[in-house]
Amino acid sequence: MAYTTIDKPTDYFNTKLYTGNGGTQSITGLDFQPDWVWIKERSGADDHSLYDSIRGVNQLLESNKTGVDSTTSSGISSFNSDGWTTGSFASANNNNDTYVSWNWKAGTSFTNDASSTSVGTIDSVGSVNTDAGFSIVSYTGTGANGSIAHGLGAKPQVIFTKSKDTAQNWLVQHKYSIGSDGWTDSLVLNLTNAADDDASYWNDTEPTSTVFSVGSSALSNKSSDAMIAYCFAEKQGYSKFGSYTGNGNANGTFTYTGFKPAWILIKRTDGAANWEIYDNKRLGYNSSNPPLYPDLTNAEGGNGRVDILSNGFKIVTTSGNLGGNGGRYVYLAFAEQPFVSSSGVPATAR
């Protein structure tokens, strides 16, 4: 088996740092046209700003809030071949403030008429990249058990869902939320809550290579609401979605990913804790990797608590958010570089 099918992860995911100018600004240097852009101010407290190509330009969701999909005339106005353009919206481009943007590529449009194709029971449209295992899916909720085409051609291990029309929590499904059968449980991106067992979220049904299932919950399938879902399937050498157990020691748990991580999202599942994001561009050195929190407006700050290595990451804190003794944690990680390329070239540590 090849070490990886993706030698250049920055063709599909990239982190970009920039300074706001308070006007119109084009952010470039991504190596692709992004379909999902997640922005957070680093230098001050402000909301997270999430945009995607399916909801369309200037359409804003915030990971730390329950709010509806709102139009921001000064938000992202275009998705460009090498980045995107924003106006003066304070959460994305306040003058002299510093920002980070995390960017994913989908790019191939799809439409599924469930009654015509017999794939799923709820119609869906979206954008997908099967090479990178990422799709954005839009559908209208029914309030009843159903299934939705995701376009990936492989089972998704992680799904984020949000109603666009009603103020609702962000629902996050991770295969390893509880034990090895996470499809009975879910997390909430805008809250610190432990994983919650509720059959109405996903109808207690594991996704297939063609569809994911939803129950009657308003968080995944509110009747008549426009819903958005971000779906991820694991790709060797590029993405890894797993779990680990904390040891309560500053010399903490090492997690093997098979690549040098560029971005890591971690959440405790057996107790209340903040979500934490780390990446390879903000400062970029071990012992100095500051977290940002999807559920909080906090500015970047604090000591590094995760070491990014050539083949995975290591927890270096006793914090209950990341390394509590016996605590169970799930993570999403995307690669800067595969541990070994398809031609056998190894990654180096930072």
C-alpha positions as CSV (number, residue, x, y, z in Angstrom):
1,M,0.0,0.0,0.0
2,A,1.2,3.5,-0.8
3,Y,2.1,5.7,2.1
4,T,-0.2,8.4,0.8
5,T,-2.3,9.4,-2.2
6,I,-1.7,13.1,-1.5
7,D,1.9,14.3,-1.6
8,K,1.0,18.0,-1.4
9,P,-1.7,18.5,1.3
10,T,-1.8,22.3,0.6
11,D,-3.6,21.5,-2.6
12,Y,-6.7,20.8,-0.4
13,F,-6.1,22.5,3.0
14,N,-4.1,25.5,4.0
15,T,-3.8,28.0,6.8
16,K,-3.3,31.7,6.0
17,L,-2.3,34.5,8.3
18,Y,-3.0,38.1,7.5
19,T,-3.5,41.6,9.0
20,G,-6.8,43.4,8.5
21,N,-6.9,46.7,6.6
22,G,-10.5,47.9,7.5
23,G,-11.5,48.0,3.8
24,T,-11.5,45.5,1.0
25,Q,-8.7,42.9,1.0
26,S,-7.9,39.9,-1.2
27,I,-6.3,37.1,0.7
28,T,-4.0,35.0,-1.6
29,G,-1.4,32.3,-1.5
30,L,-3.7,29.2,-0.9
31,D,-2.8,27.2,-4.0
32,F,-6.5,26.5,-4.6
33,Q,-9.9,28.1,-4.7
34,P,-11.4,27.5,-1.2
35,D,-14.9,26.2,-0.6
36,W,-14.9,26.5,3.2
37,V,-13.2,29.4,4.9
38,W,-13.1,29.6,8.7
39,I,-11.7,32.9,10.1
40,K,-10.7,33.9,13.6
41,E,-9.2,37.1,14.9
42,R,-6.0,36.4,16.8
43,S,-5.2,39.7,18.4
44,G,-8.5,40.3,20.1
45,A,-11.8,38.8,21.2
46,D,-14.2,38.3,18.4
47,D,-16.5,35.7,16.9
48,H,-15.4,33.0,14.5
49,S,-16.6,33.6,10.9
50,L,-17.4,30.7,8.7
51,Y,-18.2,31.0,4.9
52,D,-18.7,28.4,2.2
53,S,-19.3,28.3,-1.5
54,I,-22.6,26.5,-1.2
55,R,-24.3,29.0,1.1
56,G,-22.7,31.7,-1.1
57,V,-20.7,34.9,-0.7
58,N,-21.4,37.1,2.3
59,Q,-23.3,34.4,4.1
60,L,-22.1,34.1,7.7
61,L,-22.2,31.4,10.3
62,E,-20.3,31.5,13.6
63,S,-19.0,28.4,15.4
64,N,-19.3,30.0,18.8
65,K,-23.0,31.0,18.3
66,T,-26.3,29.4,17.5
67,G,-27.3,32.2,15.1
68,V,-28.9,31.7,11.7
69,D,-27.1,32.0,8.3
70,S,-27.0,35.8,8.0
71,T,-26.0,38.2,5.2
72,T,-23.0,40.4,5.8
73,S,-22.5,42.9,3.0
74,S,-18.9,43.4,4.1
75,G,-17.9,39.8,4.6
76,I,-16.4,37.4,2.0
77,S,-17.5,38.7,-1.4
78,S,-15.8,36.2,-3.6
79,F,-14.0,32.9,-3.6
80,N,-11.0,33.3,-5.9
81,S,-8.6,30.9,-7.7
82,D,-5.9,31.5,-5.0
83,G,-7.9,32.7,-2.0
84,W,-10.8,35.0,-1.3
85,T,-11.8,38.6,-0.9
86,T,-13.4,40.3,2.1
87,G,-14.8,43.6,3.0
88,S,-14.5,45.5,6.2
89,F,-16.5,43.1,8.4
90,A,-14.8,43.4,11.8
91,S,-14.6,39.6,12.5
92,A,-12.6,39.2,9.3
93,N,-10.8,42.5,8.4
94,N,-10.7,45.1,11.2
95,N,-7.8,47.6,10.6
96,N,-4.5,46.4,12.1
97,D,-6.0,43.3,13.8
98,T,-4.3,40.0,13.1
99,Y,-6.3,37.0,11.8
100,V,-6.0,33.3,10.9
101,S,-8.0,31.6,8.2
102,W,-8.3,27.9,7.8
103,N,-9.3,26.9,4.2
104,W,-10.6,23.7,2.6
105,K,-11.2,22.8,-1.0
106,A,-14.2,20.8,-2.3
107,G,-14.8,22.1,-5.8
108,T,-17.0,19.6,-7.7
109,S,-20.7,20.3,-7.7
110,F,-23.3,17.6,-7.2
111,T,-27.0,17.3,-7.1
112,N,-29.0,14.3,-5.8
113,D,-32.8,13.9,-6.5
114,A,-33.4,11.1,-4.0
115,S,-36.7,10.0,-5.6
116,S,-35.0,9.7,-9.0
117,T,-31.7,8.1,-8.0
118,S,-33.0,6.0,-5.1
119,V,-29.9,7.3,-3.2
120,G,-31.1,8.5,0.2
121,T,-34.6,9.8,1.0
122,I,-33.9,13.6,1.2
123,D,-32.7,15.6,-1.8
124,S,-29.2,17.3,-1.5
125,V,-26.9,19.6,-3.4
126,G,-23.3,20.4,-2.6
127,S,-19.7,20.5,-3.5
128,V,-17.2,17.6,-3.0
129,N,-13.6,16.6,-3.4
130,T,-13.4,12.8,-3.3
131,D,-9.5,12.9,-3.3
132,A,-9.4,14.9,-0.1
133,G,-12.5,13.3,1.5
134,F,-14.5,16.5,2.0
135,S,-18.0,17.6,1.0
136,I,-20.3,20.4,1.8
137,V,-24.0,19.3,1.6
138,S,-27.1,21.4,1.6
139,Y,-30.5,19.9,2.3
140,T,-34.0,20.7,3.6
141,G,-35.0,19.1,6.9
142,T,-38.0,16.9,7.1
143,G,-38.2,16.3,10.9
144,A,-38.4,12.5,10.3
145,N,-35.9,9.8,9.9
146,G,-34.1,9.9,6.6
147,S,-30.9,9.7,4.7
148,I,-28.9,12.2,2.6
149,A,-26.3,11.7,-0.2
150,H,-22.9,13.2,0.8
151,G,-21.0,12.6,-2.5
152,L,-17.8,11.3,-0.9
153,G,-17.8,7.7,-2.2
154,A,-16.5,6.7,1.2
155,K,-17.9,6.6,4.7
156,P,-17.6,9.9,6.5
157,Q,-16.1,9.7,9.9
158,V,-17.0,13.3,10.9
159,I,-20.0,15.5,10.1
160,F,-20.8,19.0,11.3
161,T,-24.4,20.1,10.8
162,K,-26.2,23.5,11.4
163,S,-29.6,24.9,10.6
164,K,-29.4,27.9,8.4
165,D,-32.9,29.2,9.2
166,T,-33.3,28.7,13.0
167,A,-31.0,29.6,15.9
168,Q,-29.8,26.1,16.8
169,N,-26.6,24.5,18.2
170,W,-23.9,23.2,15.9
171,L,-24.1,19.4,16.0
172,V,-20.8,17.4,15.5
173,Q,-20.7,13.7,14.9
174,H,-17.4,12.0,15.3
175,K,-17.0,8.2,14.8
176,Y,-15.2,7.9,18.1
177,S,-17.3,10.2,20.2
178,I,-17.9,7.3,22.6
179,G,-15.9,4.1,22.3
180,S,-15.8,2.8,18.7
181,D,-19.5,3.4,18.1
182,G,-19.8,7.2,18.0
183,W,-22.9,7.2,15.8
184,T,-25.1,6.9,18.9
185,D,-23.6,10.1,20.4
186,S,-22.8,13.7,19.4
187,L,-20.9,16.8,20.4
188,V,-21.9,20.5,20.1
189,L,-19.3,22.8,18.6
190,N,-20.5,26.0,20.3
191,L,-20.7,24.3,23.8
192,T,-18.3,22.6,26.2
193,N,-20.7,19.7,26.8
194,A,-19.7,16.1,26.9
195,A,-20.9,13.7,24.2
196,D,-24.7,13.3,24.3
197,D,-26.5,10.0,23.5
198,D,-29.6,10.9,21.5
199,A,-31.0,8.6,18.8
200,S,-32.8,11.5,17.1
201,Y,-29.5,13.0,15.9
202,W,-28.4,10.4,13.4
203,N,-31.1,7.7,13.8
204,D,-28.3,5.6,15.5
205,T,-27.2,4.7,12.0
206,E,-23.6,4.6,10.7
207,P,-23.1,6.4,7.4
208,T,-22.5,4.4,4.2
209,S,-20.3,5.3,1.3
210,T,-23.2,7.1,-0.3
211,V,-25.4,8.5,2.5
212,F,-25.5,9.7,6.1
213,S,-28.6,9.2,8.2
214,V,-30.6,11.8,10.3
215,G,-33.3,11.4,12.8
216,S,-36.0,13.8,14.0
217,S,-33.7,16.2,15.9
218,A,-33.9,19.9,14.9
219,L,-30.1,20.0,15.2
220,S,-29.7,17.6,12.2
221,N,-33.0,17.6,10.5
222,K,-35.4,20.4,11.5
223,S,-38.6,20.3,9.5
224,S,-38.6,22.8,6.5
225,D,-35.3,24.3,7.6
226,A,-32.4,24.7,5.2
227,M,-29.5,22.7,6.6
228,I,-25.8,22.7,5.9
229,A,-23.4,19.8,6.6
230,Y,-19.6,19.5,6.3
231,C,-18.6,15.9,5.8
232,F,-15.1,14.3,6.2
233,A,-13.8,10.9,5.2
234,E,-10.3,9.9,6.3
235,K,-7.5,9.9,3.7
236,Q,-4.2,8.2,4.5
237,G,-1.3,10.6,4.7
238,Y,-3.7,13.6,4.6
239,S,-6.4,13.4,7.3
240,K,-6.9,11.4,10.5
241,F,-9.9,11.4,12.8
242,G,-9.4,9.4,15.9
243,S,-9.3,9.4,19.7
244,Y,-6.9,9.1,22.6
245,T,-6.9,8.8,26.4
246,G,-5.2,11.4,28.6
247,N,-2.6,10.4,31.2
248,G,-2.7,13.4,33.5
249,N,1.0,14.1,32.9
250,A,2.8,17.0,31.2
251,N,4.7,14.3,29.3
252,G,1.4,13.4,27.8
253,T,-0.2,11.1,25.2
254,F,1.4,10.8,21.7
255,T,-1.0,10.3,18.9
256,Y,0.2,8.8,15.6
257,T,-1.4,10.4,12.5
258,G,0.9,9.2,9.7
259,F,1.8,12.8,8.8
260,K,3.1,16.1,10.1
261,P,-0.1,17.9,11.2
262,A,-1.0,21.3,9.8
263,W,-4.2,21.6,11.8
264,I,-5.6,19.8,14.8
265,L,-9.0,20.2,16.5
266,I,-9.5,18.4,19.9
267,K,-12.5,17.9,22.2
268,R,-13.0,15.9,25.4
269,T,-16.0,13.6,25.1
270,D,-16.5,12.3,28.7
271,G,-16.7,15.6,30.4
272,A,-17.2,19.3,29.9
273,A,-14.2,21.0,28.1
274,N,-13.6,23.7,25.5
275,W,-12.7,22.7,22.0
276,E,-9.2,23.7,21.0
277,I,-7.5,24.3,17.6
278,Y,-3.8,24.3,16.8
279,D,-2.1,24.8,13.5
280,N,1.4,25.1,12.0
281,K,1.4,28.7,11.0
282,R,0.6,30.7,14.2
283,L,4.1,31.0,15.7
284,G,4.7,27.5,14.5
285,Y,7.1,26.2,17.1
286,N,6.6,23.5,19.7
287,S,6.1,24.8,23.3
288,S,4.8,28.0,21.7
289,N,1.6,26.8,19.9
290,P,-1.2,28.9,21.3
291,P,-4.8,27.5,21.1
292,L,-7.9,29.1,19.7
293,Y,-11.3,27.9,20.8
294,P,-14.2,27.3,18.4
295,D,-16.7,27.8,21.2
296,L,-15.2,31.0,22.5
297,T,-14.4,34.5,21.2
298,N,-11.0,34.6,23.1
299,A,-8.0,36.0,21.4
300,E,-5.0,33.8,20.8
301,G,-2.9,33.3,23.9
302,G,-1.4,31.0,26.5
303,N,1.4,28.5,26.5
304,G,1.7,25.7,23.9
305,R,0.0,22.6,25.0
306,V,0.4,20.4,21.9
307,D,3.7,19.5,20.2
308,I,3.4,19.0,16.4
309,L,5.7,16.2,15.3
310,S,6.7,14.7,11.9
311,N,4.3,11.8,12.4
312,G,1.6,13.0,14.8
313,F,1.1,15.2,17.9
314,K,1.9,15.0,21.6
315,I,0.0,16.5,24.5
316,V,2.2,18.4,26.9
317,T,-0.2,19.6,29.5
318,T,-2.3,18.1,32.4
319,S,-5.2,20.4,31.4
320,G,-8.6,18.6,31.4
321,N,-9.3,20.1,28.0
322,L,-6.5,18.0,26.5
323,G,-4.7,15.6,28.9
324,G,-6.8,14.8,31.9
325,N,-6.0,11.5,33.5
326,G,-8.3,8.8,32.0
327,G,-10.1,11.5,29.9
328,R,-11.3,10.5,26.5
329,Y,-10.6,12.8,23.6
330,V,-11.5,13.0,19.9
331,Y,-9.5,14.9,17.3
332,L,-9.5,15.9,13.6
333,A,-6.1,16.4,12.0
334,F,-5.0,17.5,8.5
335,A,-1.5,17.2,7.1
336,E,1.2,19.7,6.3
337,Q,3.3,16.8,4.9
338,P,2.8,13.0,4.8
339,F,5.2,11.2,7.1
340,V,6.5,9.4,4.0
341,S,5.6,10.6,0.5
342,S,4.3,8.3,-2.3
343,S,7.9,8.2,-3.5
344,G,9.3,7.3,-0.1
345,V,10.6,10.7,1.0
346,P,10.2,11.1,4.8
347,A,8.9,14.2,6.6
348,T,11.1,16.1,9.1
349,A,10.2,17.3,12.6
350,R,9.9,21.0,13.2
